[in-house]
Amino acid sequence: MNVTNQSFKRNASPLRLKKQTGVVLVMALIMLLVLTIIGVSSMGGSTLEMKVAGNMQQRNIAFQATQSRLAFAGSSGAPNPVDYLIPIPDTSNPPVQTCNPTDSPPCPDGPGWVATAEVIYLSCAKGSGNSLEAGKGVSYRTFEIKANGQTPTGSSRSVQVSAMRYPVKGCGDEML
């Protein structure tokens, strides 16, 4: 055994042991720092993408609420409080009808949105008619529908305007 220990000591140079000054440790720390910086920046990018996706979802909810309210206010169904045959005594100051959740009967809201609509009378135009008798054509009332939809928290809002033509017998008092 003595021979083996002596041969090992002879081959080991004292200069080789002194050259190890921790360069590997320094390089490992630098690599760890670089990987940490990459990880933190990718987390920041992911957080930003999550915020963008959430905002797009809120915007889509508000847009769909407004579209729904436009469709409901433009319908002539029984629960719709808007009357397209309402008498228009003064065309310079037409009445504004609403379709809001607070109306009676109320316009329904969805589970994740609130929307309102205003229906404003614009004009009445006599149709050219498709009858053999003069002046027996269908006339149209024109309305403007302004709808406003938003999320329950109010974080996103959509406003849209649409026009609608409603067929009537005529533009005078004969439709009452």
C-alpha positions in Angstrom: 0.0 0.0 0.0 2.8 2.4 0.6 3.9 2.1 -3.0 0.5 3.2 -4.3 0.3 6.2 -2.0 3.7 7.4 -2.9 3.1 7.1 -6.7 -0.1 9.1 -6.3 1.7 11.9 -4.4 4.4 12.0 -7.0 2.0 12.5 -9.9 -0.1 15.2 -8.2 1.5 18.5 -8.8 1.0 21.3 -6.2 0.6 23.8 -9.1 -2.5 22.0 -10.5 -4.3 22.2 -7.1 -3.6 26.0 -6.8 -5.1 26.8 -10.3 -8.6 25.9 -9.2 -10.0 29.4 -8.2 -13.8 28.8 -8.6 -14.3 29.8 -12.2 -17.0 27.1 -12.6 -18.9 28.5 -9.7 -18.8 32.0 -11.2 -20.0 30.7 -14.6 -22.8 28.7 -12.9 -24.0 31.8 -11.1 -23.9 33.9 -14.3 -25.9 31.2 -16.1 -28.4 31.1 -13.3 -28.7 34.9 -13.4 -29.4 34.8 -17.2 -32.0 32.0 -16.8 -33.7 34.0 -14.0 -33.9 37.1 -16.2 -35.4 35.1 -19.1 -38.0 33.6 -16.7 -39.0 36.9 -15.2 -39.4 38.5 -18.6 -41.5 35.6 -19.9 -43.8 35.9 -16.9 -44.3 39.6 -17.6 -45.2 38.8 -21.2 -47.7 36.1 -20.0 -49.3 38.5 -17.6 -49.7 41.1 -20.3 -51.3 38.5 -22.6 -53.7 37.5 -19.9 -54.7 41.2 -19.5 -55.2 41.6 -23.2 -57.4 38.4 -23.4 -59.5 39.6 -20.4 -60.0 43.0 -22.0 -61.1 41.4 -25.3 -63.5 39.1 -23.4 -65.1 42.1 -21.6 -65.3 44.1 -24.9 -67.0 41.1 -26.6 -69.5 40.8 -23.8 -70.4 44.5 -24.1 -70.6 44.2 -27.9 -72.9 41.2 -27.7 -75.1 43.0 -25.1 -75.5 45.9 -27.5 -76.3 43.7 -30.4 -78.9 41.8 -28.3 -80.6 45.0 -27.2 -80.7 46.3 -30.8 -82.3 43.1 -31.9 -84.8 43.1 -29.1 -85.7 46.8 -29.5 -86.2 46.2 -33.2 -88.6 43.3 -32.7 -92.3 43.6 -32.6 -92.9 40.9 -30.0 -95.2 41.2 -27.1 -92.6 41.7 -24.3 -91.0 44.6 -26.2 -92.2 47.9 -24.6 -91.4 49.9 -27.8 -94.5 50.7 -29.8 -93.7 51.5 -33.5 -97.3 52.6 -34.1 -97.2 55.3 -31.4 -99.0 58.5 -32.4 -96.5 61.2 -33.5 -98.3 64.5 -33.0 -95.3 66.7 -33.5 -92.6 65.5 -35.9 -90.3 68.3 -34.8 -90.2 66.9 -31.3 -90.8 63.2 -31.6 -91.2 61.0 -28.5 -88.2 58.9 -27.4 -89.1 55.4 -26.3 -86.7 53.3 -24.2 -86.0 49.6 -23.8 -84.2 49.5 -20.4 -84.1 47.0 -17.5 -85.9 49.5 -15.3 -88.9 49.9 -17.7 -92.2 48.3 -17.1 -92.4 45.8 -18.6 -88.7 45.4 -18.4 -86.4 44.5 -21.2 -84.5 41.5 -20.1 -80.8 41.5 -19.4 -78.4 38.7 -19.8 -76.4 37.1 -16.9 -73.2 39.1 -17.6 -74.3 42.4 -19.1 -76.6 45.4 -18.9 -78.0 47.2 -22.0 -80.3 50.0 -22.8 -81.8 51.3 -26.0 -83.5 54.5 -27.2 -85.8 54.4 -30.1 -86.3 57.8 -31.9 -88.8 58.4 -34.7 -87.1 60.0 -37.7 -89.7 60.2 -40.5 -92.4 58.6 -42.5 -92.1 58.0 -46.3 -94.9 56.9 -48.5 -94.2 53.9 -50.6 -94.6 53.9 -54.3 -97.0 50.9 -54.0 -97.5 47.8 -55.9 -101.2 48.1 -56.2 -103.3 49.1 -59.2 -104.9 51.9 -57.1 -102.9 55.1 -56.7 -101.6 55.8 -53.2 -102.4 52.3 -51.9 -98.7 51.4 -51.4 -97.1 50.5 -48.1 -95.5 53.4 -46.2 -92.6 53.1 -43.8 -91.8 54.8 -40.6 -88.1 55.2 -40.0 -86.6 54.9 -36.5 -83.2 55.3 -35.1 -82.2 52.8 -32.4 -79.3 53.8 -30.1 -78.1 50.9 -28.0 -75.6 51.0 -25.1 -74.3 47.8 -23.6 -71.8 47.2 -20.9 -70.5 44.7 -18.5 -72.0 44.7 -14.9 -68.8 46.2 -13.5 -68.8 48.9 -16.2 -65.3 48.0 -17.3 -66.2 47.8 -21.0 -68.9 49.6 -23.0 -70.2 49.4 -26.5 -72.5 52.0 -28.2 -74.1 51.2 -31.5 -76.7 53.0 -33.7 -79.0 51.3 -36.1 -81.9 52.4 -38.4 -85.1 50.5 -38.9 -88.0 50.8 -41.3 -91.4 49.8 -39.9 -94.2 49.2 -42.4 -97.5 51.1 -41.8 -100.7 51.8 -43.8 -99.9 55.4 -44.3 -98.1 58.4 -42.9 -101.1 60.3 -41.7 -103.7 59.9 -38.9 -105.3 57.0 -40.8 -103.0 54.5 -39.1 -104.4 55.2 -35.6 
